[in-house]
Amino acid sequence: MVIGLDASRAWSASGSGIHVYATQVCGGLIADPPAPLRLYWPQRRPPAAAPPLAPGSRWRCIPLPRGWTRLRLRLEVARHPPAVLFVPAYRLPPGRLPRAVVAIQGLEHRLAAAAYPPAERRALDSFVADSLRRASAVVVPSETTRRDLVDLFDADPEQLVCIPHAPRTDLPTLTGEQAAGLRAPLALPAPYLLAVGGQHPRKNLPFLAGVLGAAAAAGCGAGLVCTAVPAARAAALGDAARAAGVAERVRCLPHADRATLAALYQGALAVVIPSLYEGFGLPAVEAMAQGVPVLANDVGAVREVAAGAAWLVPVADRDGWRDAVVQLAADPALRIRLRAEGRRRAAGFSWAASVAAHRRLPQRELALSRAGAGPPRP
């Protein structure tokens, strides 16, 4: 019996949370499969970065530029159904399915609704409701997301399995000289706050421009460095920075490679997370693992992930953010304490443990399929 694995979100260069999660889980399952795997991939050739397959597993490359899940994956699963289907993103293919495991990363579209166009909110609502209706088990990354699904979608708590994400383990360890050498060509402000990932409006990056302006008025010269910010988000942040009089203190970078990201972490005053909502908060746990203080909005699963090891500020409290930035810049002892507390907290998260828990789920579903248990009724 075969487990079908949708690998379409893995091994992406974007570095967003869903892609990090899919890469870690798919790579871990390939390395130690619970059963022979059939890996669905939307391009003509398998990803070069994927681990080698175990005997009995194989890639199923089924390219289609648009509508891959809705059309191509749907047809493939219908023609050659696996015993169990695992989809690391929240959208299942339409049509009749075998027993299915799906991951729902969060309900940001509901709980930071102003950052989502109405059509996108409706589509995401539809995908979430469909997954809850048709999946045998639903993976969530936090107890916060579990509660959100129960409260907002009347989900069955027994269907929801909480498996936390973890910090990335592929960043190199750099000497101070190596890190400074990588940062030097980037012309970064000093000292700087670091925001990792700004692909979506809910990341709320323009808010930080007002914080920097208020901190500058209080005598703090901290700047801001942002990574992986698309052009539209960078333009909005630039406009806000000019309005706040801190345009020269803000630097937007494209996607950073591993060495550059490690160097950015090493030189940062703190990692800042002004998100309006997060279903997990991967930047927080990654920053803590790198020994960087975390300053974030006290919202969603960031509170759960930080568990007292970060400085949390109420949403939209610009004065609270200003005071935190000023104090972090001025108090080395505070930064040392937050680094130590963050490292201790991050040590409780592991991709090895997460992958092991993900491996047990399709194993359980495979056993139920062998015993003749069918999928939930649509």
C-alpha positions as CSV (number, residue, x, y, z in Angstrom):
1,M,0.0,0.0,0.0
2,V,1.3,3.4,-1.0
3,I,1.1,6.8,0.7
4,G,0.6,9.7,-1.7
5,L,2.6,12.9,-0.7
6,D,1.9,16.3,-2.2
7,A,5.4,17.7,-2.4
8,S,4.4,20.8,-4.5
9,R,5.2,23.3,-1.7
10,A,8.6,21.9,-0.8
11,W,12.1,22.9,-2.0
12,S,11.0,26.4,-2.9
13,A,13.4,29.3,-3.0
14,S,11.0,31.7,-1.3
15,G,11.7,30.6,2.2
16,S,8.2,31.3,3.5
17,G,6.8,29.4,6.5
18,I,4.7,27.0,4.5
19,H,7.6,26.1,2.2
20,V,10.0,25.6,5.1
21,Y,7.4,23.3,6.8
22,A,6.8,21.3,3.6
23,T,10.5,20.9,2.8
24,Q,11.3,19.7,6.3
25,V,8.4,17.3,6.5
26,C,8.6,15.9,2.9
27,G,12.4,15.5,3.2
28,G,12.0,13.7,6.5
29,L,9.4,11.3,5.2
30,I,11.5,10.6,2.1
31,A,14.5,9.8,4.3
32,D,12.6,7.4,6.5
33,P,9.3,6.6,4.8
34,P,6.5,5.0,6.8
35,A,5.5,3.0,3.7
36,P,6.4,3.3,0.0
37,L,5.7,6.9,-1.1
38,R,4.3,8.3,-4.3
39,L,5.5,11.9,-4.4
40,Y,3.4,14.3,-6.5
41,W,5.5,17.1,-8.1
42,P,4.2,19.9,-10.4
43,Q,7.3,20.0,-12.7
44,R,8.8,17.8,-15.3
45,R,11.8,16.7,-13.2
46,P,12.0,15.9,-9.4
47,P,13.6,18.6,-7.3
48,A,17.4,18.4,-7.2
49,A,17.5,19.3,-3.5
50,A,15.3,16.4,-2.4
51,P,16.9,13.4,-0.7
52,P,17.2,10.1,-2.6
53,L,14.2,7.9,-2.6
54,A,14.0,4.6,-0.6
55,P,13.3,1.4,-2.6
56,G,9.6,1.2,-3.5
57,S,9.1,5.0,-3.5
58,R,8.9,7.1,-6.7
59,W,8.3,10.5,-8.0
60,R,5.1,11.2,-10.1
61,C,5.9,14.4,-12.1
62,I,2.7,15.9,-13.4
63,P,3.4,19.4,-14.6
64,L,0.7,22.0,-15.1
65,P,1.4,25.8,-15.0
66,R,-1.9,26.7,-13.3
67,G,-4.7,24.9,-11.4
68,W,-2.4,22.0,-10.5
69,T,-4.2,20.9,-7.4
70,R,-7.7,21.4,-8.8
71,L,-7.0,19.7,-12.1
72,R,-3.8,17.7,-12.4
73,L,-3.5,16.3,-8.9
74,R,-7.2,15.6,-8.8
75,L,-7.0,13.5,-12.0
76,E,-3.9,11.6,-10.8
77,V,-5.4,10.7,-7.4
78,A,-8.6,9.6,-9.1
79,R,-6.8,7.4,-11.6
80,H,-4.3,5.9,-9.2
81,P,-5.5,6.4,-5.7
82,P,-3.0,5.8,-2.9
83,A,-4.1,4.2,0.3
84,V,-3.5,7.5,2.2
85,L,-3.0,11.0,0.8
86,F,-0.9,13.6,2.8
87,V,-1.2,17.3,1.8
88,P,1.1,19.6,3.7
89,A,-1.0,22.7,2.6
90,Y,-4.6,23.2,3.5
91,R,-6.1,22.6,0.0
92,L,-7.1,19.1,-0.8
93,P,-7.8,18.2,-4.5
94,P,-11.5,18.0,-5.4
95,G,-13.3,14.7,-5.9
96,R,-13.3,11.4,-4.1
97,L,-10.3,10.9,-1.9
98,P,-8.8,8.0,0.1
99,R,-8.1,8.6,3.8
100,A,-6.3,12.0,3.8
101,V,-4.1,14.0,6.2
102,V,-3.9,17.7,5.6
103,A,-2.2,20.6,7.4
104,I,-3.9,23.9,8.2
105,Q,-1.2,26.4,9.3
106,G,-3.5,29.1,10.7
107,L,-6.5,31.3,10.3
108,E,-4.8,34.6,9.7
109,H,-7.4,35.4,7.0
110,R,-10.1,35.4,9.7
111,L,-8.1,36.9,12.5
112,A,-6.2,39.6,10.5
113,A,-9.1,40.0,8.0
114,A,-8.2,43.6,7.0
115,A,-5.0,42.3,5.4
116,Y,-6.9,40.0,3.0
117,P,-9.1,41.0,0.0
118,P,-12.7,39.6,0.4
119,A,-12.3,37.1,-2.5
120,E,-9.2,35.7,-0.9
121,R,-10.9,35.4,2.5
122,R,-13.8,33.5,0.9
123,A,-11.5,31.2,-0.9
124,L,-9.5,30.4,2.2
125,D,-12.7,29.8,4.2
126,S,-13.8,27.4,1.5
127,F,-10.5,25.5,1.6
128,V,-10.4,25.2,5.4
129,A,-14.1,24.1,5.6
130,D,-13.5,21.5,2.9
131,S,-10.4,20.1,4.6
132,L,-12.2,19.8,7.9
133,R,-15.1,18.0,6.1
134,R,-13.1,15.5,4.1
135,A,-9.8,14.9,5.9
136,S,-9.4,12.0,8.3
137,A,-6.8,14.0,10.3
138,V,-5.8,17.7,10.3
139,V,-2.3,18.8,11.4
140,V,-2.1,22.2,13.1
141,P,1.2,23.8,14.3
142,S,-0.1,25.2,17.6
143,E,-2.7,24.9,20.2
144,T,-3.7,28.4,19.2
145,T,-4.7,27.3,15.7
146,R,-6.4,24.2,17.2
147,R,-8.6,26.5,19.4
148,D,-9.2,28.9,16.4
149,L,-10.5,26.0,14.3
150,V,-12.8,24.8,17.1
151,D,-14.1,28.3,17.8
152,L,-14.5,29.6,14.3
153,F,-15.2,26.4,12.3
154,D,-16.7,24.2,14.9
155,A,-14.0,21.6,14.2
156,D,-13.9,18.3,16.0
157,P,-10.9,18.5,18.5
158,E,-10.3,14.8,18.0
159,Q,-9.6,15.4,14.3
160,L,-6.9,18.0,15.0
161,V,-3.3,16.9,15.8
162,C,-1.0,19.6,17.1
163,I,2.6,19.2,15.7
164,P,4.7,22.3,16.2
165,H,7.2,23.6,13.7
166,A,10.9,24.1,14.6
167,P,13.8,26.4,13.8
168,R,15.8,25.7,10.7
169,T,19.0,23.7,11.2
170,D,20.8,24.6,8.0
171,L,22.2,28.0,8.9
172,P,26.0,28.0,9.1
173,T,28.0,29.0,12.2
174,L,30.0,32.1,11.4
175,T,32.8,33.8,13.1
176,G,32.3,37.5,13.9
177,E,34.7,38.4,11.1
178,Q,32.9,36.1,8.5
179,A,29.5,37.6,9.5
180,A,30.8,41.2,9.3
181,G,32.3,40.4,5.9
182,L,28.9,39.2,4.5
183,R,27.1,42.2,5.9
184,A,29.5,44.8,4.7
185,P,28.5,44.9,1.0
186,L,24.8,45.3,2.1
187,A,25.2,48.9,3.4
188,L,23.1,48.2,6.5
189,P,22.1,50.7,9.1
190,A,23.7,50.2,12.5
191,P,22.4,49.2,14.9
192,Y,19.5,47.5,13.2
193,L,16.3,45.6,13.9
194,L,15.7,42.6,11.6
195,A,12.3,41.5,10.1
196,V,12.6,38.1,8.3
197,G,10.0,37.6,5.6
198,G,7.5,40.3,4.5
199,Q,5.6,38.6,1.7
200,H,2.1,39.4,3.0
201,P,0.4,42.6,4.2
202,R,-0.5,41.0,7.5
203,K,3.2,41.1,8.3
204,N,2.5,44.8,9.0
205,L,6.0,46.1,8.1
206,P,4.9,49.8,7.5
207,F,4.0,50.0,11.1
208,L,7.7,49.7,12.0
209,A,8.5,52.9,10.1
210,G,6.4,54.9,12.6
211,V,8.1,53.0,15.5
212,L,11.5,54.0,14.2
213,G,10.4,57.6,13.8
214,A,9.2,57.6,17.4
215,A,12.3,55.9,18.6
216,A,14.5,58.5,16.7
217,A,12.6,61.3,18.4
218,A,13.5,59.7,21.8
219,G,17.2,59.6,20.8
220,C,17.5,56.1,19.5
221,G,19.1,55.7,16.1
222,A,18.1,52.1,15.4
223,G,17.4,51.1,11.8
224,L,15.4,48.3,10.1
225,V,16.5,45.6,7.8
226,C,13.9,43.4,6.1
227,T,14.4,40.3,4.0
228,A,12.3,38.6,1.3
229,V,10.1,41.7,0.8
230,P,8.4,41.8,-2.6
231,A,8.4,45.1,-4.6
232,A,4.9,46.1,-3.6
233,R,5.5,45.6,0.1
234,A,8.9,47.3,-0.1
235,A,7.3,50.3,-1.8
236,A,4.7,50.6,1.0
237,L,7.4,50.4,3.7
238,G,9.5,53.0,1.8
239,D,6.5,55.4,1.7
240,A,5.9,54.9,5.4
241,A,9.6,55.4,6.2
242,R,9.8,58.7,4.2
243,A,6.6,59.9,6.0
244,A,8.3,59.1,9.4
245,G,11.6,60.8,8.4
246,V,13.6,57.5,8.6
247,A,14.0,56.5,5.0
248,E,17.7,56.4,5.3
249,R,17.4,53.9,8.2
250,V,15.4,51.3,6.4
251,R,16.9,48.6,4.1
252,C,14.8,46.0,2.2
253,L,16.7,43.0,0.9
254,P,15.7,40.2,-1.5
255,H,15.6,36.6,-0.3
256,A,18.8,36.0,1.7
257,D,20.8,32.8,1.2
258,R,21.7,30.8,4.3
259,A,25.1,32.4,5.0
260,T,23.7,35.9,4.6
261,L,20.7,35.2,6.8
262,A,23.0,33.8,9.5
263,A,25.1,37.0,9.3
264,L,22.0,39.2,9.5
265,Y,20.8,37.3,12.6
266,Q,24.2,37.6,14.2
267,G,24.4,41.4,13.8
268,A,20.8,42.2,14.7
269,L,19.8,44.2,17.8
270,A,16.5,42.2,17.8
271,V,14.2,40.4,15.5
272,V,10.9,42.2,15.2
273,I,7.5,40.6,14.4
274,P,4.7,43.2,14.0
275,S,2.4,40.7,12.4
276,L,-1.3,41.2,12.9
277,Y,-1.8,37.5,13.5
278,E,0.3,34.2,13.2
279,G,-0.9,30.6,13.3
280,F,2.6,29.6,14.6
281,G,5.3,32.2,14.5
282,L,8.3,30.5,12.8
283,P,10.4,33.7,12.7
284,A,10.1,33.9,16.5
285,V,11.4,30.4,17.2
286,E,14.1,30.7,14.5
287,A,15.3,34.0,16.0
288,M,15.4,32.6,19.5
289,A,17.4,29.6,18.3
290,Q,19.9,32.0,16.7
291,G,20.3,33.8,20.0
292,V,18.6,37.0,18.9
293,P,16.1,38.9,21.2
294,V,12.6,38.9,19.9
295,L,10.2,41.9,20.0
296,A,6.7,41.0,18.7
297,N,3.0,41.8,18.8
298,D,1.3,39.9,21.6
299,V,-1.1,38.1,19.3
300,G,-1.9,34.6,18.0
301,A,0.5,31.8,18.4
302,V,3.5,34.1,18.8
303,R,2.5,34.3,22.5
304,E,2.4,30.5,22.7
305,V,5.7,30.0,20.9
306,A,7.6,32.7,22.9
307,A,6.2,31.5,26.3
308,G,7.8,34.4,28.2
309,A,11.1,34.3,26.3
310,A,10.3,37.4,24.1
311,W,9.2,41.0,24.6
312,L,5.6,41.2,23.6
313,V,3.7,44.4,22.9
314,P,-0.1,44.9,22.4
315,V,-1.1,45.2,18.7
316,A,-0.9,48.8,17.3
317,D,0.7,50.1,20.6
318,R,3.3,52.3,18.9
319,D,4.4,53.9,22.2
320,G,4.9,50.4,23.6
321,W,7.0,49.4,20.6
322,R,9.0,52.7,20.8
323,D,9.8,52.1,24.4
324,A,10.8,48.5,23.8
325,V,13.1,49.5,20.9
326,V,14.7,52.3,22.9
327,Q,15.3,50.0,25.9
328,L,16.7,47.1,23.9
329,A,19.1,49.4,22.2
330,A,20.3,50.9,25.5
331,D,20.4,47.9,27.7
332,P,22.9,45.1,26.9
333,A,22.0,43.2,30.0
334,L,18.4,43.0,28.8
335,R,19.5,41.7,25.4
336,I,21.7,39.1,27.0
337,R,18.8,37.9,29.2
338,L,16.4,37.6,26.3
339,R,19.0,35.8,24.2
340,A,19.5,33.2,26.9
341,E,15.8,32.7,27.6
342,G,15.1,32.5,23.8
343,R,17.7,29.8,23.3
344,R,16.3,27.7,26.2
345,R,12.8,28.1,24.7
346,A,13.8,27.3,21.2
347,A,15.6,24.1,22.4
348,G,12.1,22.6,23.0
349,F,11.3,22.7,19.2
350,S,12.8,20.1,16.9
351,W,12.2,19.2,13.3
352,A,13.3,15.6,14.1
353,A,10.5,15.4,16.6
354,S,8.1,17.1,14.3
355,V,8.9,14.7,11.4
356,A,8.5,11.7,13.7
357,A,5.0,12.9,14.7
358,H,4.1,13.5,11.1
359,R,5.3,10.0,10.2
360,R,3.0,8.4,12.8
361,L,-0.1,10.0,11.3
362,P,0.0,8.4,7.9
363,Q,1.1,5.2,9.5
364,R,-2.1,5.3,11.6
365,E,-4.2,6.2,8.6
366,L,-2.6,3.4,6.6
367,A,-3.5,0.9,9.4
368,L,-7.1,2.1,9.3
369,S,-7.2,1.8,5.5
370,R,-5.9,-1.8,5.7
371,A,-8.6,-2.5,8.3
372,G,-11.2,-1.3,5.8
373,A,-12.0,2.1,7.3
374,G,-13.0,4.5,4.6
375,P,-12.5,8.2,4.4
376,P,-15.0,10.6,6.1
377,R,-18.1,11.3,4.1
378,P,-17.9,14.5,2.1
